[in-house]
Amino acid sequence: MKLPIKQILSKNRKLYQIVDAEGTLLIKDINDLSFALDICDKFNNCNMINKTEKALNLLSDEGYYVKNLWGVDDVMIGWECTKEQALEILDKTFDNEYVNETIFDIIGINAREMNLTSKENY
């Protein structure tokens, strides 16, 4: 019998939980995502775990910030356009000197608020 696995959730990207389609916790406190995926595969071939979650976990493990990502849906919700046009808009938005300077300025503000010492020439 296949259980309706909905997703594997991550708590602070350290411990994983397997949740069914109704939100019921099936298994908790799994240390390793690969092991969680293996368990999920045994339940129902893990068809509901999506590639995005796997990619986010991989990027997070490599030190990338993944809590604020933008996608074509963020554009298409407010504008009549194709996915290609939405992606072009996102490219132009984020490949922008003002946006990048602003992000680095805010990183600096937050680092100073935490009383961190800046590195030379930064």
Summary of the structure (lengths in Angstrom):
residues: 122
radius of gyration: 19.5
end to end distance: 58.4
largest distance: 61.4
contacts: 270
relative contact order: 0.09
helix: 47%
strand: 16%
